[in-house]
Structure formats: C-alpha cells, structure tokens
C-alpha cells in the first residue's frame, strides 16, 4: 500500500530539488490539473515524477527540455487503480486524503528506492 501522507524521508532527501523545480513549472502543472478536471477526465489529477523514465502516465515536462531536475508525467487516479498502485479497498481513503487540486499539486515521486505521494501547495497568486 502506498501512503498518501507526506513522508519524513521524502522531506529530507527530495524536497529541496522538487521545490526548486516546482517554482519553475507550477503554473504549467496547475493549468494541466485544471484542464484534466475541466474536460472531465478525472477529479484526481496526479503528476508522477522521476529522474529516469518510468511507465506511469504520459511525459508532460522533461528535464531534457527544461532546466529542471525531475521528469514530470501526467495521469489520474484511474491509471493508479488499473495498475493496482491504489487498491479498490483503499480508494475511498485515497479520495478522502487527496488535497484540493486548485490549491495543491499531487505529485507521485518515483525513485530507485522510494515511491510516495507528495502534495505541494501552489504559490498564492
């Protein structure tokens, strides 16, 4: 089961590089999240991020094309259910802890030894 809470290990090891990326691309992520919801694809947009290629979602922003440390993918809850990354019996728990997508970006950090959800607040406009 993948935890839906911000993990202390994540905060120490990853938060610095993720935060510096996020400031550069948060408007792109916020607009993409809005479009996913507006077009009716899902109320639960998720942005998997990794430093190497990974199979979840579609590549959205690449570190090869932008001055960022992570590759950003875009998907939504249905793919996590299909891949059994979120189990049917934990679906309601996930939905209950999913933060307001107008205020928070839901990242799914994928690294060699670590995978977890991370919610980062969008800067106030």
KADANOR-V993308 format. One record per run of one state. SS is the DSSP state (hx for helix, st for strand, lp for the rest). FROM is the first residue (numbers start at 1). TO is the last residue. Records with the same first field share a line. If there is no record, write none. Layout:
SS = FROM-TO + FROM-TO
This chain:
lp = 1-7 + 14-14 + 39-44 + 51-57 + 62-70 + 83-87 + 98-103 + 112-113 + 122-125
hx = 8-13 + 15-38 + 77-82 + 88-97
st = 45-50 + 58-61 + 71-76 + 104-111 + 114-121
